[in-house]
Amino acid sequence: VSEYMNHPLSQAILSYAIPYDGQWSAIGQAIKNKQPYQPVICTTKYVTIVDDNYPLCFRRLRYPPWILFYKGKLELLDQPTIGIVGARQCSKQALINTETVVKHLRNRYCIVSGLAKGIDGQAHRFAKHTIGFIGCGIDRIYPKENMNLYSSMSLNQLIMSEYPLYTPPYRSHFPWRNRLIAASIDALIVIEATYKSGTMLTVNECNTLGVPVYCLPTAFENEAYPGCNHLIESGAYMISNASDLDSIL
């Protein structure tokens, strides 16, 4: 179900994406070679890079997605956006902090995250408008604990994926997914993170795109999540109290 079918390559990209499980390089090679294809029917909404309604934010990526499958309201990408990310296995205080930050920002920004458990899910849950990028088929609910959140967001918010229906949540998909979060936001807030995590990969993508990164500092005694303090030492902006949130952008 493409809202714009005014370019012949749109159907070709869809037809390549399905057998190649949304793999960027394989789709690109098929386009380059003008590989023959059989038209397919897609039962979910999608937009391709040649369609008029393709979100402009993704064109600034080195590897812009050829196709995006989605549920919900594509126009949410036109709003001012803030990314809020952090650890899946996070502390209780991080969940409290996420709620506080989102409630402070939700009337000014659409909240973007990765629909994972932990901080991502908490950010979506307290947002007024929110966008979730996932690393599996748009029909897959992963993790299962976000089933209710997924159901409500698919109707009233926006969920997007590069991967066609039935594609499993392979581990390699999630770092690649993070570039979409970075491209779609005006700024990123990191609530809590370890040194080596998907959060850090999202930060790297933001640095590449010139997206400002803000961090909540971690308490001195908290040795499990040193990532935010490391980022602040490396030049990220620090959010030390709620009033600092008013100076973002």
GUGU-978313 format. One record per residue (C-alpha): x, y, z. Coordinates in pm, whole numbers, plus 50000, padded with zeros to 5 digits. Example, Ala and Ser with C-alpha at 12.3 -4.5 7.8 and 13.67 -1.06 7.14 Angstrom:
BEGIN
512304955050780513674989450714
END
This chain:
BEGIN
500005000050000502075029049873500395063049898502295074649589502825051349295503965077349041507415063048975508005029448804511005022149026508835022249339507344988149259510774974849162512274985049498509414968049684509854936849475513594935949550513154943149923510994913049995513224884549868516334902349999514814907650345515374944950323519164942350297520404976050175523354964449964521414936549792518574960149699521074985749572522804959949355519484948749209518594984749125521994990648966521714959148754518084965848662517344930848779514094916148643511344913448902507814901448953505404927549095504264919149446501394929649668502294945450001499624946050271501264972850483502025009050403505435017150262507385045350101510405042649871513255066449803511725076249467508285084749606507125120549654506375114850022509745099650111510875117150432513565142750351515465136450674516735102850548518285117550234521145131550440522325096650528525255080950348523065050150308519485062850293516915034850314515585023549978512235015450133510505020350466507525000350582505365017750838502255018551051500685050551168501215086851072504135094550843503575131850893504965129351248508415131051088507635167150993507425177851358510315189651577511815157651715513945146652010515545112352033515585096352378517625064652415519465043652670520085009752818517654981052783518654966753121518495000353293518235011453654514955021053822516215056553850516765057753474513095049153418512085076953655514425101253479513065091153138509515098153249510545132053388512405142053071509635131052836506915148453035508965180453022509455178752645506355161352509504355193052434507205207152225508655176552053507775143451899509755117152091511815092651883513295059952006513845023351918510855005352077513184983552282512594974452643513934996852916514465033552840513145032152482509795017952584509515042352873510165071752639507445060852397505015053452679504985088752822505185107652492502325127252341503565120851987506195094151924508055075151651509615040851693512185025151460512424987351477514924961751349512504935451223509434932151003506734957551077504434928851177506844915851445506404927251804509814926651967510214925352258506884909352349506614930252664505944960652443502884944652280500374969752417502694998852340503204986051985499464982451931498685017752042501585033151850500665015351526497285032751534498005067351668501755072951635504395059851389506385027551367508915023151086511204995650958513434989350658512534952650679509564936150504506894915650676507964884150861511644894550889513024882651226514784906651465518344897151375520984912351602522774929051308519664948851219519664970451530522964989251488521954996051126518525007651246520145033551472521155055551177517435061051110516915073551464519835097751423518645110551087515105117051206515875138451512516885174251589518745164051906519485132752110519185127552486520965097952643519425088352977521765060153086524285038652900527175014552928530465019752742529684994952465526064995452357523645003652079523205037352245526815045952170526295036051807523355060051788525565087251935528205080451670525575083751397524445116851548528035129451553528375120651186525215140051101525925169651328523005162051561523645176151911523905150552192522775156952551523355133952847522115130053201525155125853428525455093253619525885092753996529405088054132528565054854296526895040253986529645020153821527344999753596526485028053357529525049953289528525058252932526895092252988529775105853195532195094052927530165112052659530055144052864533845142452905534045138252526531995169552456528315160452488526075186152654525115178953015521585180153148521905184253524518345195553603514945199753443515545236453357518415225653130515835208752909514425242952821517705252852654517805223252414517995237052059
END
